[in-house]
Amino acid sequence: MQIHFTDLPHFQQRVHPSATSQLKRLIDIMGAVVGLVVTAAIAIPIAIAIKFDNPGPIFYSQLRCGLNGKTFRIWKFRTMQVNAEQMKHLVQNQAKGNIFKNHKDPRITNVGAFLRRTSLDELPQFWNVLMGDMSLVGTRPPTLDEVEKYEVHHFRRLLVKPGITGEWQVNGRSRIEDFEDIVKLDLAYQSKWSVIYDLKLILKTLQVVFNRDGAY
């Protein structure tokens, strides 16, 4: 599945300048290389912990929508039980709109809860950044079923590359439970974007992660 803006009536926009910035791409590559080195250094203990806590795959992958609706496979360390997707209908959605969240999702493993609180589960996404599907800083990468329910103004989120971090990450993270609030933050990022602003968001993200602020 791939969603094209040209398929949408009255919606014709070019991609955001951040998507074509060579300097942003260079920073992404350098950051991804550093991130993958860190990931490689701690991957073995994380893998052992995941296997010991809940036997199954080390990594979790899912199709997401990126720039201009192009689909890509995002990678994370697995934080949920192996049959989590089949159990989703048993979990109450505490969020509003085109997102799914639950503060005490029973599908999350003990090790997975730790990985989420520390954001270690997202380290494999540096591979997505290196491949060019994601950026260090961008918008929250939506799932395909989320995008299928988009209204016209929501598609503006797809004019930039999805990011490992972004406005939502430094302004509440998991505490943000209204999809429209996420959309507002993503569009605000587009209006404020510059390479310097990206660097500021990266520094703020490090502070938020070290303080474990807003994650569950």
C-alpha positions in Angstrom: 0.0 0.0 0.0 1.2 3.5 -0.9 -0.8 6.7 -0.5 -0.2 9.4 -3.0 -1.1 13.0 -2.5 -2.2 13.2 -6.1 -5.0 10.7 -5.3 -6.5 13.2 -2.8 -8.9 15.8 -4.2 -7.9 19.5 -3.7 -4.6 18.4 -2.0 -1.6 19.4 -4.1 1.5 20.4 -2.1 5.2 19.9 -2.6 7.3 18.3 0.1 8.7 20.5 2.9 12.2 22.0 2.4 13.5 19.8 5.2 12.9 16.8 3.0 15.4 18.0 0.4 18.0 19.7 2.6 21.4 18.1 2.0 22.7 19.5 5.3 19.9 17.8 7.2 20.6 14.6 5.4 24.3 14.8 6.2 23.5 15.3 9.9 21.1 12.3 9.7 23.8 10.1 8.3 26.4 11.1 10.9 23.8 10.7 13.7 22.7 7.3 12.4 26.2 6.0 12.3 26.8 7.1 15.9 23.5 5.7 16.9 24.1 2.3 15.3 27.5 2.0 17.0 25.7 2.6 20.4 23.0 0.1 19.4 25.6 -2.6 18.5 27.4 -2.0 21.8 24.3 -2.8 23.9 22.3 -5.0 21.6 23.5 -8.3 23.1 22.4 -7.6 26.7 19.1 -6.2 25.4 18.6 -9.3 23.3 19.3 -11.6 26.2 16.9 -9.7 28.4 14.1 -9.8 25.8 14.6 -13.6 25.2 14.7 -14.4 28.9 11.7 -12.3 29.8 9.5 -13.4 26.8 10.9 -15.8 24.3 10.5 -14.7 20.7 12.0 -12.3 18.2 14.4 -9.7 19.4 13.2 -7.1 16.9 9.7 -5.9 16.0 8.9 -4.4 12.6 5.9 -2.7 11.2 4.9 -0.9 8.0 4.6 2.8 8.4 3.9 5.7 6.1 6.7 8.1 5.4 7.4 11.0 3.1 4.7 11.5 0.5 2.9 8.4 1.9 5.7 6.0 0.8 5.6 3.0 3.0 8.7 1.6 4.8 9.4 -1.0 7.5 10.2 0.5 10.9 12.4 -1.4 13.3 12.4 -1.5 17.1 13.5 -3.8 19.9 10.4 -5.9 20.8 8.6 -4.6 23.9 5.3 -6.6 23.7 4.3 -10.2 23.8 4.7 -12.1 20.6 0.9 -12.3 20.0 0.4 -8.6 20.8 -1.5 -7.8 17.6 -4.0 -10.6 18.1 -4.6 -9.2 21.6 -5.1 -5.6 20.6 -8.9 -5.8 20.6 -8.8 -6.8 24.3 -7.1 -3.6 25.3 -8.9 -0.3 25.8 -7.8 2.6 23.7 -7.3 5.6 26.1 -6.3 8.0 23.3 -8.5 10.1 21.1 -8.4 10.0 17.3 -6.1 8.1 15.0 -3.7 6.7 17.6 -3.8 3.8 20.0 -2.5 4.1 23.6 -3.0 2.6 27.0 -1.1 3.6 30.1 -1.0 0.0 31.4 -1.1 -2.0 28.3 -1.0 -5.6 29.5 0.8 -6.8 26.4 4.0 -4.9 27.3 6.6 -7.2 28.8 8.6 -6.3 31.9 11.8 -5.8 29.9 9.7 -3.9 27.3 8.4 -1.5 29.9 12.0 -0.7 30.8 13.0 -0.3 27.2 10.1 2.1 26.6 10.8 4.2 29.6 14.4 4.6 28.6 13.6 4.9 24.8 16.1 2.1 24.2 13.5 0.3 22.1 13.8 2.9 19.4 17.6 2.5 18.8 17.1 0.2 15.8 15.4 3.1 14.0 18.9 4.6 13.4 19.0 2.0 10.6 15.8 3.5 9.1 17.5 6.9 9.3 20.7 5.6 7.6 18.5 4.1 4.8 16.8 7.5 4.3 13.3 6.4 5.2 13.4 8.5 8.4 15.2 11.4 9.8 16.7 12.1 13.3 14.0 14.8 13.7 10.7 14.8 12.0 7.0 13.9 12.6 5.7 10.9 14.4 5.6 8.0 11.8 2.0 6.9 11.4 0.7 3.3 10.8 -1.1 2.4 7.6 -4.5 2.0 9.3 -4.1 5.5 10.9 -3.4 7.1 7.5 -6.4 5.3 6.0 -8.6 7.4 8.4 -6.9 10.7 7.7 -8.8 13.8 6.9 -7.3 16.2 4.3 -5.5 18.4 6.8 -3.8 15.4 8.4 -1.9 14.5 5.2 0.3 17.6 5.6 2.1 15.6 8.2 3.5 13.4 5.4 5.2 16.4 3.7 8.3 15.8 5.9 10.2 12.6 6.7 9.1 10.9 10.0 11.6 11.3 12.8 13.0 9.3 15.7 12.3 12.4 17.6 10.3 15.6 17.1 8.0 18.1 18.7 5.8 15.4 20.2 8.9 13.8 21.9 10.0 16.9 23.7 6.4 18.1 24.5 4.8 15.3 26.5 5.7 12.1 24.6 3.3 9.4 25.8 1.2 11.9 27.8 -0.2 13.3 24.5 -3.4 11.4 24.0 -5.2 13.4 21.4 -4.3 12.9 17.8 -5.2 16.4 16.8 -2.6 17.7 19.4 0.1 15.5 17.6 -1.0 17.0 14.3 -0.6 20.5 15.7 2.8 19.8 17.0 3.9 18.2 13.7 2.6 21.2 11.7 4.3 23.6 14.1 7.6 21.8 13.4 7.2 22.4 9.7 6.7 26.1 10.3 9.6 26.5 12.7 12.0 24.1 10.9 15.7 24.9 10.4 18.8 22.9 10.8 19.6 24.8 14.0 16.1 24.1 15.3 16.6 20.3 14.6 19.8 20.4 16.7 17.9 22.1 19.5 15.2 19.4 19.4 17.9 16.7 19.5 19.4 18.3 22.6 16.0 18.6 24.2 15.3 15.0 23.4 18.4 13.8 25.2 17.4 15.8 28.2 13.8 14.3 28.1 15.1 10.7 27.7 17.7 11.0 30.5 14.9 12.3 32.8 12.5 9.7 31.5 9.9 12.4 31.2 6.5 11.5 29.8 7.3 7.9 28.6 5.4 4.7 29.4 
